[in-house]
Amino acid sequence: MFNQINKVLVLAPHPDDAEFGLGGTISKLLELGKEIHIAMFSNCRESTPQGFEEGIIEKEFYQSCNFLGISNLNIHMMDFKVRHFPRLRQEILETLIVLRSKIQPDLVFIPSSSDIHQDHKTIHEEGIRAFKYSCLLGYEMPWNNFGFTSFVYIALKQEHLQKKINALDYYKSQKHRSYSATDFITSLATLRGKQIQKDYAESFELIRFTHH
C-alpha cells in the first residue's frame, strides 16, 4: 500500500487529534522514510483547562510532534476558533486548497464520516472536497464515532504503539480525559490487531483509494 506513498498529510482539527487517531501509523510511516505533514486548525486557547496557562496545548502539540520526528517545517498551524468550524467552512476549504497545492500529498488522513464533533465533521467534509482526487483514509476516535467502518488496518509493532503513548503523554493538560488513559489506547490497538491476527494495529475508514 505504501509503495506509491511519499508525502502524507494529516488533517487534525485540534491538537492531539493526529496522535490519538494515528500516532502509531505516523511513527511507522516516518520509520519507512515517508514525509509527514500535519495541518492543525485550532490552537484551542478557549478550551484551556483550569489551572493551565492559556495556549499550553499548542506547546504540547509541538513537543509531541517533535518527539514523533515531525519537523516544525511540516507543521501547518491555523487559528480557527474551536467549536466554530461549521460557520467557517468556506475559509477552511480555501485553506485546504492552498495546502493541497503546496504539499501535493499522496495520502490524506481526515476525521471519519461517523465523527459527530462539529469541528471534526467540518474538516471531514471540506477535506473530501479539497482532496477528492487523493487517497483518503478516515481515522478512528471511538468517543466521537457512531458506527465506525474499519475497512483498512495498519499493523503496528510494540515500538510504534509505545511511541504513540509517549507522544500523547506530552499533553499534560488533557490527562483528565478518560480516553487518554494508556490502558484504553493499548486496548484499542490490541483489539484492532487481533482483528487481523497481529499484536497491534490502527484501523481506518476507507474513503477513497487511487493507484497511479
Secondary structure by P-SEA (a helix, b strand, c coil): ccccccbbbbbbccccccccccaaaaaaaaaabbbbbbbbccccccccccccccaaaaaaaaaaaaaaccccccbbbbbccccccccaaaaaaaaaaaaaaaccccbbbccccccccaaaaaaaaaaaaaccccbbbbbbbccccccccccbbbbbcaaaaaaaaaaacccccccccccccaaaaaaaaaaaaaaaccccbbbbbbcccccc
